[in-house]
Amino acid sequence: MTNMKKVLGAGLAIATMFGFAACGSSTNAGSSNKANPVKLTVWSSSEDQKAGGWIQAMEKAFKKDHPEVTFKNAVVAPPDAAKTVKQDAKAAADVYLFPNDQLGDLVKANAIGELSDDAAKQVKEDNDDTIIQSVTAQDGKLYGVPYMGNTWFMYYDKSKFSDEDVKSLDKMLEKGKVAFDISNAWYLPGFYLDGNMTLFGEKSNDGKAGIKIGDKAAEITKYVAKFIQNKNFVMDGDGAGLAGIKNHTVDAYFSGSWDAGDVKKALGD
């Protein structure tokens, strides 16, 4: 998967929920009424569209219940979704994945539709408040179905660090090599968010609230400067951290679920 913040799909789950509602209506009207043919365009990354992948599996399963639906797949990676949709909203896909930090732009451009009542109800029933807020715009309405919690976390070699060690970055730096992409503005704020930093309000959906770095920013900046000078710090970038995990020159690495398969091959269970 692509590296992005909390990838959220206005995806096949939406089509599924809308489809079930439509199916229920037509069934109530009588079995003699056949549904009209429907063609749905689906955008996703090239990786997701590989033969036997989850996109094809979902489409096949959906089509069993809704034979009137056909799918047209096209490659538009999630990070490019908002830009592509805004170029011509009428020509955009019916179903696509997008990072939730693009939601505001999509709503402003009138390029995304509010979830139906049934879809919104299911999202609220199936997810906690943090996830629900990530697909909620400033108007309080839901515009996406959470697909994947695509945040970042830490992979580490259990033979190098104990459960107690991994509670402290300083302790880890004493015992092994730690890779972190300090140049990446997606990872770096993690230090400051732990020090009372807020991004666009309490729910992260208020553009006017802006970014407040918190009262510990100066102290944190000094810590980060010290961190990168540590002999066991490894600058991650262009795959250096993952490569280090694979050849065992790095003992801990910060990334997301998209690297889980490679890390498991390198470190095992």
Backbone as CSV, one residue per row, in Angstrom:
resi,resn,N_x,N_y,N_z,CA_x,CA_y,CA_z,C_x,C_y,C_z
1,MET,0.846,-1.203,0.000,0.000,0.000,0.000,0.878,1.248,0.000
2,THR,0.305,2.328,-0.448,1.053,3.583,-0.479,1.172,4.176,0.915
3,ASN,2.220,4.933,1.138,2.394,5.573,2.440,1.476,6.781,2.543
4,MET,0.485,6.744,3.403,-0.435,7.857,3.552,-1.113,7.822,4.893
5,LYS,-1.727,8.942,5.265,-2.379,9.052,6.557,-3.735,8.367,6.515
6,LYS,-3.909,7.391,7.360,-5.215,6.770,7.562,-5.997,6.658,6.269
7,VAL,-5.604,5.780,5.407,-6.298,5.662,4.137,-7.749,5.306,4.385
8,LEU,-8.615,6.047,3.769,-10.038,5.834,3.960,-10.685,5.608,2.612
9,GLY,-11.479,4.587,2.517,-12.102,4.315,1.241,-13.500,4.836,1.168
10,ALA,-13.727,5.750,0.223,-15.097,5.958,-0.191,-15.253,4.829,-1.179
11,GLY,-15.165,3.601,-0.675,-14.863,2.464,-1.503,-15.969,1.469,-1.662
12,LEU,-15.554,0.221,-1.917,-16.515,-0.824,-2.213,-17.487,-1.032,-1.067
13,ALA,-17.059,-0.708,0.145,-17.982,-0.823,1.275,-19.173,0.089,1.082
14,ILE,-18.932,1.288,0.546,-20.031,2.216,0.270,-20.948,1.626,-0.781
15,ALA,-20.343,1.140,-1.860,-21.144,0.549,-2.928,-21.966,-0.609,-2.392
16,THR,-21.365,-1.390,-1.505,-22.068,-2.527,-0.926,-23.278,-2.079,-0.121
17,MET,-23.090,-1.075,0.727,-24.197,-0.629,1.574,-25.303,0.011,0.749
18,PHE,-24.907,0.816,-0.251,-25.915,1.407,-1.118,-26.652,0.307,-1.870
19,GLY,-25.884,-0.686,-2.317,-26.459,-1.769,-3.107,-27.473,-2.571,-2.328
20,PHE,-27.161,-2.877,-1.086,-28.097,-3.643,-0.280,-29.403,-2.883,-0.082
21,ALA,-29.296,-1.576,0.126,-30.507,-0.769,0.310,-31.348,-0.790,-0.953
22,ALA,-30.685,-0.636,-2.101,-31.410,-0.629,-3.373,-32.035,-1.985,-3.637
23,CYS,-31.285,-3.031,-3.304,-31.785,-4.381,-3.522,-33.036,-4.620,-2.691
24,GLY,-33.022,-4.169,-1.457,-34.172,-4.343,-0.590,-35.404,-3.669,-1.154
25,SER,-35.239,-2.482,-1.727,-36.370,-1.754,-2.280,-36.962,-2.494,-3.459
26,SER,-36.117,-2.989,-4.357,-36.628,-3.638,-5.551,-37.294,-4.962,-5.194
27,THR,-36.763,-5.657,-4.181,-37.349,-6.927,-3.775,-38.749,-6.718,-3.221
28,ASN,-38.930,-5.672,-2.441,-40.240,-5.389,-1.870,-41.263,-5.074,-2.943
29,ALA,-40.791,-4.555,-4.065,-41.708,-4.175,-5.136,-42.195,-5.391,-5.899
30,GLY,-41.548,-6.529,-5.705,-41.991,-7.725,-6.402,-40.866,-8.355,-7.179
31,SER,-40.824,-9.690,-7.221,-39.730,-10.400,-7.858,-39.730,-10.237,-9.363
32,SER,-40.826,-9.807,-9.969,-40.898,-9.651,-11.418,-40.161,-8.411,-11.892
33,ASN,-39.879,-7.482,-10.980,-39.173,-6.257,-11.357,-37.674,-6.508,-11.370
34,LYS,-37.049,-6.376,-12.521,-35.613,-6.564,-12.642,-34.903,-5.233,-12.500
35,ALA,-33.793,-5.257,-11.800,-33.018,-4.030,-11.612,-32.375,-3.610,-12.923
36,ASN,-32.273,-2.309,-13.124,-31.632,-1.789,-14.328,-30.127,-2.008,-14.253
37,PRO,-29.476,-2.201,-15.403,-28.019,-2.382,-15.412,-27.310,-1.164,-14.817
38,VAL,-26.281,-1.422,-14.048,-25.502,-0.358,-13.416,-24.019,-0.618,-13.664
39,LYS,-23.302,0.426,-14.082,-21.854,0.306,-14.265,-21.166,1.206,-13.249
40,LEU,-20.299,0.632,-12.434,-19.566,1.385,-11.424,-18.086,1.443,-11.787
41,THR,-17.555,2.657,-11.823,-16.126,2.838,-12.057,-15.400,2.842,-10.717
42,VAL,-14.334,2.070,-10.636,-13.579,1.915,-9.391,-12.139,2.357,-9.608
43,TRP,-11.675,3.269,-8.772,-10.271,3.697,-8.799,-9.540,3.088,-7.614
44,SER,-8.349,2.592,-7.879,-7.482,2.132,-6.790,-6.062,2.045,-7.318
45,SER,-5.132,1.706,-6.465,-3.738,1.594,-6.886,-3.549,0.362,-7.758
46,SER,-2.478,0.341,-8.520,-2.192,-0.811,-9.375,-1.983,-2.070,-8.541
47,GLU,-1.395,-1.909,-7.340,-1.170,-3.060,-6.470,-2.485,-3.712,-6.065
48,ASP,-3.495,-2.887,-5.795,-4.788,-3.407,-5.359,-5.549,-4.098,-6.482
49,GLN,-5.169,-3.823,-7.731,-5.900,-4.385,-8.861,-5.231,-5.615,-9.464
50,LYS,-4.220,-6.127,-8.799,-3.571,-7.338,-9.290,-4.556,-8.496,-9.288
51,ALA,-4.366,-9.426,-10.229,-5.246,-10.587,-10.334,-5.302,-11.323,-9.005
52,GLY,-6.514,-11.622,-8.575,-6.689,-12.324,-7.314,-6.622,-11.435,-6.095
53,GLY,-6.513,-10.128,-6.303,-6.427,-9.186,-5.198,-7.774,-8.912,-4.568
54,TRP,-7.759,-8.055,-3.539,-8.987,-7.824,-2.773,-10.042,-7.078,-3.569
55,ILE,-9.617,-6.199,-4.493,-10.593,-5.464,-5.308,-11.428,-6.438,-6.129
56,GLN,-10.757,-7.330,-6.830,-11.473,-8.298,-7.661,-12.327,-9.237,-6.822
57,ALA,-11.823,-9.624,-5.668,-12.588,-10.512,-4.789,-13.870,-9.836,-4.305
58,MET,-13.761,-8.552,-3.916,-14.936,-7.812,-3.456,-15.949,-7.631,-4.583
59,GLU,-15.452,-7.313,-5.769,-16.353,-7.111,-6.908,-17.084,-8.405,-7.266
60,LYS,-16.363,-9.499,-7.228,-16.965,-10.799,-7.546,-18.051,-11.157,-6.538
61,ALA,-17.756,-10.944,-5.257,-18.734,-11.244,-4.209,-19.959,-10.340,-4.324
62,PHE,-19.718,-9.059,-4.631,-20.816,-8.107,-4.761,-21.717,-8.477,-5.935
63,LYS,-21.096,-8.913,-7.021,-21.842,-9.221,-8.241,-22.750,-10.440,-8.071
64,LYS,-22.403,-11.329,-7.148,-23.259,-12.485,-6.892,-24.631,-12.043,-6.404
65,ASP,-24.664,-11.031,-5.559,-25.929,-10.521,-5.031,-26.562,-9.489,-5.954
66,HIS,-25.732,-8.880,-6.813,-26.226,-7.817,-7.693,-25.715,-8.038,-9.112
67,PRO,-26.276,-9.019,-9.816,-25.790,-9.355,-11.162,-25.958,-8.231,-12.171
68,GLU,-26.796,-7.251,-11.851,-27.005,-6.129,-12.769,-25.835,-5.145,-12.765
69,VAL,-24.915,-5.315,-11.808,-23.792,-4.386,-11.675,-22.552,-4.916,-12.389
70,THR,-21.921,-4.052,-13.184,-20.623,-4.362,-13.780,-19.619,-3.317,-13.302
71,PHE,-18.362,-3.704,-13.278,-17.314,-2.826,-12.764,-16.299,-2.481,-13.843
72,LYS,-15.877,-1.241,-13.821,-14.788,-0.780,-14.683,-13.679,-0.268,-13.765
73,ASN,-12.543,-0.936,-13.781,-11.434,-0.572,-12.903,-10.424,0.316,-13.617
74,ALA,-9.932,1.304,-12.915,-8.898,2.194,-13.444,-7.899,2.493,-12.335
75,VAL,-6.662,2.753,-12.735,-5.607,3.010,-11.757,-5.518,4.495,-11.435
76,VAL,-5.910,4.845,-10.230,-5.680,6.171,-9.655,-5.305,5.911,-8.200
77,ALA,-4.049,6.123,-7.864,-3.583,5.834,-6.510,-4.280,6.734,-5.499
78,PRO,-4.569,6.240,-4.301,-5.268,7.039,-3.287,-4.708,8.437,-3.053
79,PRO,-3.370,8.633,-2.998,-2.872,9.994,-2.768,-3.234,10.975,-3.879
80,ASP,-3.558,10.442,-5.068,-3.888,11.296,-6.212,-5.386,11.491,-6.395
81,ALA,-6.179,10.897,-5.521,-7.628,10.886,-5.702,-8.234,12.280,-5.750
82,ALA,-7.963,13.101,-4.733,-8.588,14.426,-4.658,-8.217,15.283,-5.861
83,LYS,-6.956,15.292,-6.226,-6.499,16.087,-7.366,-7.201,15.655,-8.644
84,THR,-7.330,14.348,-8.843,-7.953,13.824,-10.055,-9.449,14.104,-10.073
85,VAL,-10.106,13.916,-8.942,-11.550,14.156,-8.862,-11.872,15.616,-9.134
86,LYS,-11.084,16.528,-8.559,-11.363,17.962,-8.707,-11.170,18.456,-10.136
87,GLN,-10.408,17.727,-10.938,-10.221,18.127,-12.328,-11.525,18.031,-13.105
88,ASP,-12.324,17.015,-12.788,-13.622,16.843,-13.439,-14.451,15.891,-12.586
89,ALA,-15.202,16.455,-11.654,-15.955,15.635,-10.706,-16.969,14.732,-11.401
90,LYS,-17.556,15.217,-12.498,-18.567,14.425,-13.199,-17.968,13.186,-13.854
91,ALA,-16.693,13.260,-14.188,-16.025,12.125,-14.837,-15.304,11.228,-13.837
92,ALA,-15.404,11.562,-12.556,-14.687,10.801,-11.529,-15.331,9.436,-11.303
93,ALA,-14.594,8.581,-10.625,-15.089,7.239,-10.328,-16.246,7.286,-9.338
94,ASP,-17.053,6.236,-9.377,-18.128,6.091,-8.396,-17.561,5.632,-7.058
95,VAL,-16.463,4.905,-7.125,-15.851,4.302,-5.945,-14.352,4.563,-5.986
96,TYR,-13.802,5.125,-4.931,-12.359,5.361,-4.903,-11.866,5.444,-3.462
97,LEU,-10.566,5.260,-3.307,-9.917,5.356,-2.000,-9.199,6.692,-1.905
98,PHE,-9.201,7.265,-0.714,-8.489,8.536,-0.553,-8.001,8.695,0.883
99,PRO,-6.885,9.404,1.085,-6.432,9.705,2.443,-7.371,10.727,3.065
100,ASN,-7.671,10.586,4.340,-8.694,11.451,4.916,-8.269,12.908,5.031
101,ASP,-6.970,13.212,4.858,-6.588,14.624,4.885,-6.985,15.340,3.595
102,GLN,-7.555,14.591,2.637,-8.065,15.186,1.403,-9.566,15.452,1.470
103,LEU,-10.194,15.025,2.550,-11.650,15.132,2.648,-12.136,16.568,2.541
104,GLY,-11.470,17.491,3.232,-11.897,18.888,3.195,-11.901,19.454,1.789
105,ASP,-10.861,19.174,1.013,-10.780,19.661,-0.363,-11.881,19.069,-1.228
106,LEU,-12.171,17.793,-1.028,-13.215,17.136,-1.814,-14.587,17.730,-1.520
107,VAL,-14.849,18.011,-0.249,-16.141,18.598,0.131,-16.272,20.010,-0.435
108,LYS,-15.217,20.811,-0.319,-15.247,22.180,-0.836,-15.492,22.213,-2.337
109,ALA,-14.968,21.218,-3.032,-15.111,21.166,-4.488,-16.420,20.502,-4.912
110,ASN,-17.269,20.151,-3.939,-18.511,19.429,-4.228,-18.234,18.182,-5.058
111,ALA,-17.142,17.507,-4.719,-16.688,16.369,-5.508,-16.879,15.038,-4.785
112,ILE,-17.613,15.066,-3.687,-17.867,13.836,-2.941,-19.248,13.932,-2.317
113,GLY,-19.943,12.809,-2.273,-21.292,12.810,-1.745,-21.354,12.366,-0.296
114,GLU,-22.308,12.923,0.426,-22.540,12.520,1.814,-23.029,11.076,1.842
115,LEU,-22.655,10.327,2.871,-23.124,8.953,3.008,-24.634,8.922,3.207
116,SER,-25.244,7.856,2.731,-26.666,7.657,2.987,-26.877,7.412,4.477
117,ASP,-28.107,7.505,4.926,-28.404,7.273,6.342,-27.989,5.868,6.769
118,ASP,-28.262,4.865,5.913,-27.910,3.484,6.244,-26.400,3.304,6.333
119,ALA,-25.679,3.905,5.379,-24.220,3.786,5.370,-23.617,4.474,6.593
120,ALA,-24.104,5.674,6.896,-23.596,6.414,8.055,-23.868,5.649,9.350
121,LYS,-25.030,5.032,9.433,-25.385,4.257,10.626,-24.420,3.091,10.816
122,GLN,-24.096,2.410,9.711,-23.194,1.265,9.815,-21.789,1.706,10.214
123,VAL,-21.323,2.821,9.651,-20.000,3.343,10.009,-19.946,3.645,11.505
124,LYS,-20.990,4.257,12.030,-21.022,4.616,13.449,-21.097,3.386,14.352
125,GLU,-21.776,2.349,13.881,-21.903,1.129,14.680,-20.612,0.312,14.693
126,ASP,-19.856,0.388,13.604,-18.688,-0.484,13.436,-17.361,0.140,13.861
127,ASN,-17.350,1.436,14.202,-16.083,2.110,14.470,-16.142,2.950,15.742
128,ASP,-14.957,3.204,16.322,-14.926,4.069,17.496,-14.950,5.535,17.064
129,ASP,-15.054,6.428,18.033,-15.262,7.845,17.730,-14.105,8.464,16.956
130,THR,-12.883,8.046,17.244,-11.724,8.604,16.545,-11.797,8.314,15.056
131,ILE,-12.152,7.081,14.712,-12.252,6.695,13.307,-13.430,7.400,12.645
132,ILE,-14.536,7.504,13.356,-15.712,8.192,12.802,-15.379,9.644,12.485
133,GLN,-14.659,10.306,13.393,-14.291,11.703,13.172,-13.379,11.864,11.960
134,SER,-12.608,10.839,11.642,-11.684,10.939,10.514,-12.405,10.971,9.172
135,VAL,-13.678,10.581,9.138,-14.453,10.662,7.896,-15.587,11.673,8.018
136,THR,-15.523,12.506,9.044,-16.540,13.533,9.270,-15.991,14.896,8.884
137,ALA,-16.712,15.612,8.027,-16.274,16.934,7.588,-16.679,17.994,8.609
138,GLN,-16.290,19.237,8.344,-16.597,20.326,9.274,-18.091,20.567,9.418
139,ASP,-18.878,20.146,8.417,-20.328,20.322,8.510,-20.988,19.244,9.363
140,GLY,-20.178,18.330,9.918,-20.710,17.292,10.787,-21.244,16.071,10.068
141,LYS,-21.139,16.055,8.740,-21.657,14.935,7.953,-20.538,13.956,7.594
142,LEU,-20.919,12.690,7.391,-19.954,11.657,7.042,-19.849,11.513,5.525
143,TYR,-18.605,11.438,5.046,-18.374,11.378,3.606,-17.506,10.202,3.174
144,GLY,-17.218,9.287,4.055,-16.380,8.162,3.665,-16.555,6.988,4.599
145,VAL,-16.173,5.834,4.116,-16.190,4.618,4.920,-14.755,4.261,5.283
146,PRO,-14.416,4.166,6.554,-13.046,3.801,6.943,-12.677,2.450,6.346
147,TYR,-11.562,2.427,5.657,-11.123,1.180,5.026,-9.921,0.589,5.745
148,MET,-8.961,1.456,6.079,-7.728,0.938,6.661,-7.105,1.988,7.567
149,GLY,-6.843,1.605,8.796,-6.156,2.513,9.701,-4.696,2.588,9.320
150,ASN,-4.365,3.517,8.454,-3.050,3.521,7.812,-2.095,4.490,8.483
151,THR,-2.034,4.416,9.790,-1.073,5.231,10.507,0.250,4.473,10.601
152,TRP,1.234,5.040,11.261,2.515,4.346,11.381,2.754,3.886,12.808
153,PHE,3.607,2.910,12.940,3.920,2.349,14.247,5.322,1.754,14.189
154,MET,5.723,1.057,15.225,7.100,0.563,15.305,7.183,-0.951,15.122
155,TYR,8.077,-1.365,14.221,8.468,-2.766,14.111,9.808,-2.919,14.829
156,TYR,9.995,-4.005,15.543,11.283,-4.180,16.209,11.623,-5.661,16.370
157,ASP,12.905,-5.919,16.523,13.426,-7.271,16.698,13.331,-7.651,18.178
158,LYS,12.495,-8.629,18.483,12.275,-9.025,19.878,13.513,-9.655,20.520
159,SER,14.441,-10.094,19.691,15.666,-10.653,20.263,16.607,-9.556,20.757
160,LYS,16.341,-8.315,20.340,17.176,-7.179,20.741,16.569,-6.379,21.889
161,PHE,15.233,-6.284,21.877,14.550,-5.429,22.853,13.505,-6.213,23.633
162,SER,13.433,-5.960,24.922,12.403,-6.574,25.764,11.127,-5.738,25.699
163,ASP,10.053,-6.272,26.271,8.793,-5.529,26.321,8.963,-4.223,27.090
164,GLU,9.835,-4.235,28.071,10.076,-3.026,28.861,10.934,-2.031,28.082
165,ASP,11.897,-2.534,27.323,12.782,-1.661,26.540,12.004,-0.775,25.572
166,VAL,11.002,-1.363,24.911,10.312,-0.640,23.840,9.376,0.445,24.360
167,LYS,9.290,0.596,25.670,8.514,1.691,26.246,9.317,2.987,26.292
168,SER,10.620,2.886,26.016,11.499,4.058,26.089,12.418,4.100,24.879
169,LEU,12.338,5.171,24.098,13.223,5.325,22.950,14.674,5.421,23.399
170,ASP,14.907,6.090,24.499,16.272,6.213,25.013,16.867,4.844,25.355
171,LYS,16.074,4.004,25.973,16.539,2.659,26.331,16.837,1.843,25.070
172,MET,16.000,2.000,24.056,16.221,1.275,22.805,17.522,1.712,22.138
173,LEU,17.804,3.003,22.199,19.029,3.522,21.588,20.281,3.031,22.313
174,GLU,20.121,2.615,23.538,21.248,2.051,24.285,21.560,0.623,23.835
175,LYS,20.535,-0.054,23.287,20.683,-1.487,23.026,20.717,-1.876,21.554
176,GLY,20.317,-0.967,20.646,20.296,-1.355,19.243,20.111,-0.183,18.303
177,LYS,20.125,-0.497,17.010,19.987,0.509,15.965,18.508,0.806,15.707
178,VAL,18.173,2.090,15.696,16.786,2.524,15.499,16.712,3.424,14.269
179,ALA,15.909,3.022,13.285,15.747,3.809,12.058,14.478,4.646,12.138
180,PHE,14.597,5.908,11.756,13.446,6.818,11.777,13.655,7.874,10.699
181,ASP,12.600,8.159,9.936,12.708,9.160,8.868,12.389,10.540,9.436
182,ILE,13.391,11.167,10.012,13.207,12.459,10.669,12.929,13.574,9.671
183,SER,13.213,13.344,8.389,13.003,14.371,7.365,11.580,14.377,6.831
184,ASN,10.808,13.371,7.204,9.458,13.217,6.682,8.452,13.904,7.603
185,ALA,7.721,14.863,7.055,6.776,15.653,7.857,5.573,14.845,8.317
186,TRP,5.466,13.625,7.862,4.398,12.762,8.358,4.810,12.103,9.672
187,TYR,6.072,11.724,9.786,6.571,11.058,10.988,6.963,12.042,12.094
188,LEU,7.658,13.107,11.728,8.212,14.038,12.709,7.194,14.584,13.710
189,PRO,5.967,14.951,13.288,5.009,15.499,14.262,4.675,14.559,15.408
190,GLY,4.985,13.270,15.261,4.707,12.329,16.337,5.348,12.739,17.649
191,PHE,6.548,13.305,17.573,7.220,13.775,18.785,6.424,14.909,19.437
192,TYR,5.931,15.820,18.607,5.250,17.013,19.121,3.816,16.716,19.562
193,LEU,3.175,15.776,18.883,1.824,15.399,19.289,1.826,14.780,20.681
194,ASP,2.932,14.168,21.044,3.064,13.609,22.387,3.310,14.704,23.419
195,GLY,3.529,15.940,22.932,3.784,17.067,23.823,2.731,18.150,23.706
196,ASN,1.479,17.724,23.572,0.309,18.623,23.572,0.101,19.403,22.274
197,MET,0.730,19.011,21.196,0.481,19.653,19.908,-0.907,19.252,19.400
198,THR,-1.604,20.188,18.751,-2.901,19.883,18.150,-2.891,20.288,16.685
199,LEU,-3.562,19.495,15.867,-3.670,19.759,14.434,-5.126,20.035,14.086
200,PHE,-5.432,21.282,13.768,-6.764,21.672,13.302,-7.877,21.293,14.284
201,GLY,-7.680,21.659,15.520,-8.709,21.465,16.531,-8.699,20.088,17.165
202,GLU,-9.565,19.898,18.131,-9.619,18.644,18.881,-10.000,17.458,18.007
203,LYS,-10.814,17.708,16.981,-11.252,16.622,16.107,-10.495,16.597,14.778
204,SER,-9.498,17.472,14.654,-8.650,17.538,13.452,-9.437,17.817,12.177
205,ASN,-10.535,18.553,12.290,-11.316,18.874,11.094,-11.691,20.354,11.022
206,ASP,-10.994,21.175,11.804,-11.284,22.606,11.845,-10.091,23.383,11.284
207,GLY,-10.178,23.743,10.007,-9.077,24.432,9.354,-8.718,25.751,10.012
208,LYS,-9.714,26.438,10.559,-9.474,27.739,11.185,-8.668,27.613,12.484
209,ALA,-8.720,26.449,13.108,-7.996,26.252,14.367,-6.495,26.189,14.147
210,GLY,-6.093,25.808,12.943,-4.673,25.773,12.612,-3.886,24.742,13.401
211,ILE,-2.576,24.944,13.440,-1.673,24.038,14.147,-1.113,24.740,15.380
212,LYS,-1.271,24.126,16.523,-0.720,24.663,17.772,0.330,23.676,18.272
213,ILE,1.578,24.117,18.314,2.674,23.186,18.593,2.807,22.809,20.060
214,GLY,2.095,23.469,20.939,2.097,23.089,22.348,3.196,23.749,23.158
215,ASP,3.093,23.618,24.458,4.012,24.311,25.358,5.338,23.578,25.560
216,LYS,5.468,22.384,24.984,6.703,21.617,25.144,7.533,21.579,23.867
217,ALA,7.179,22.410,22.890,7.820,22.344,21.576,9.327,22.568,21.630
218,ALA,9.766,23.549,22.401,11.202,23.849,22.481,11.966,22.674,23.086
219,GLU,11.406,22.115,24.141,12.035,20.971,24.810,12.107,19.763,23.869
220,ILE,11.031,19.555,23.117,10.982,18.428,22.186,11.986,18.608,21.053
221,THR,12.099,19.829,20.546,13.048,20.104,19.467,14.477,19.795,19.904
222,LYS,14.812,20.147,21.127,16.146,19.839,21.663,16.350,18.325,21.751
223,TYR,15.285,17.616,22.129,15.386,16.156,22.227,15.612,15.541,20.847
224,VAL,14.877,16.035,19.851,15.022,15.512,18.490,16.438,15.742,17.973
225,ALA,16.991,16.922,18.246,18.362,17.232,17.823,19.357,16.262,18.464
226,LYS,19.129,15.942,19.723,19.986,14.989,20.432,19.793,13.576,19.880
227,PHE,18.556,13.256,19.542,18.200,11.939,19.008,18.984,11.626,17.732
228,ILE,19.026,12.581,16.803,19.675,12.313,15.518,21.206,12.284,15.623
229,GLN,21.728,12.750,16.747,23.175,12.704,16.954,23.618,11.402,17.631
230,ASN,22.649,10.615,18.071,22.973,9.363,18.743,23.610,8.378,17.757
231,LYS,24.631,7.687,18.182,25.354,6.762,17.303,24.481,5.606,16.811
232,ASN,23.417,5.305,17.542,22.531,4.205,17.151,21.303,4.667,16.368
233,PHE,21.236,5.958,16.074,20.175,6.468,15.203,20.547,6.194,13.753
234,VAL,19.580,5.693,12.966,19.774,5.448,11.536,18.762,6.288,10.775
235,MET,19.241,7.133,9.891,18.348,7.968,9.097,17.624,7.115,8.058
236,ASP,16.321,7.025,8.222,15.523,6.269,7.265,15.129,7.179,6.111
237,GLY,14.977,6.623,4.960,14.604,7.365,3.767,14.932,6.518,2.559
238,ASP,14.039,6.558,1.556,14.236,5.757,0.344,14.409,4.276,0.672
239,GLY,13.683,3.804,1.663,13.698,2.381,1.991,14.854,1.912,2.838
240,ALA,15.656,2.843,3.368,16.840,2.451,4.144,16.475,1.670,5.404
241,GLY,15.416,2.080,6.078,15.020,1.401,7.307,14.591,-0.032,7.064
242,LEU,13.751,-0.233,6.063,13.288,-1.583,5.739,14.448,-2.452,5.265
243,ALA,15.333,-1.867,4.459,16.510,-2.613,4.000,17.357,-3.053,5.188
244,GLY,17.479,-2.174,6.189,18.241,-2.509,7.386,17.607,-3.622,8.193
245,ILE,16.279,-3.623,8.251,15.565,-4.706,8.931,15.834,-6.029,8.214
246,LYS,15.821,-5.984,6.887,16.014,-7.204,6.099,17.412,-7.780,6.255
247,ASN,18.422,-6.904,6.305,19.794,-7.427,6.423,20.316,-7.390,7.866
248,HIS,19.405,-7.067,8.792,19.688,-7.108,10.234,20.754,-6.110,10.688
249,THR,20.844,-4.984,9.970,21.702,-3.890,10.442,20.882,-2.841,11.187
250,VAL,19.558,-3.000,11.169,18.632,-2.140,11.906,17.770,-3.037,12.789
251,ASP,17.531,-2.608,14.012,16.781,-3.425,14.971,15.355,-2.935,15.209
252,ALA,15.093,-1.681,14.892,13.746,-1.126,15.042,13.498,-0.142,13.909
253,TYR,12.247,-0.063,13.491,11.917,0.673,12.268,10.474,1.151,12.366
254,PHE,10.221,2.373,11.967,8.881,2.954,12.041,8.267,3.018,10.647
255,SER,7.139,2.341,10.491,6.455,2.331,9.199,5.006,1.933,9.438
256,GLY,4.322,1.479,8.380,2.918,1.132,8.504,2.623,-0.282,8.062
257,SER,1.346,-0.598,7.923,0.919,-1.959,7.614,1.369,-2.419,6.238
258,TRP,1.660,-1.470,5.342,2.082,-1.837,3.991,3.408,-2.595,3.981
259,ASP,4.200,-2.469,5.044,5.490,-3.164,5.127,5.425,-4.424,5.991
260,ALA,4.244,-4.759,6.474,4.121,-5.873,7.422,4.636,-7.184,6.844
261,GLY,4.300,-7.464,5.597,4.723,-8.713,4.975,6.233,-8.834,4.891
262,ASP,6.886,-7.761,4.449,8.344,-7.779,4.316,9.032,-7.900,5.671
263,VAL,8.490,-7.198,6.665,9.089,-7.250,7.997,8.941,-8.647,8.598
264,LYS,7.794,-9.254,8.392,7.576,-10.599,8.934,8.533,-11.603,8.305
265,LYS,8.781,-11.455,7.003,9.736,-12.341,6.336,11.127,-12.190,6.932
266,ALA,11.470,-10.954,7.288,12.813,-10.684,7.814,12.966,-11.093,9.275
267,LEU,11.920,-10.851,10.081,12.031,-11.074,11.525,11.268,-12.285,12.032
268,GLY,10.356,-12.796,11.224,9.534,-13.910,11.687,8.450,-13.433,12.633
269,ASP,7.867,-14.360,13.364,6.787,-14.026,14.292,7.324,-13.485,15.611
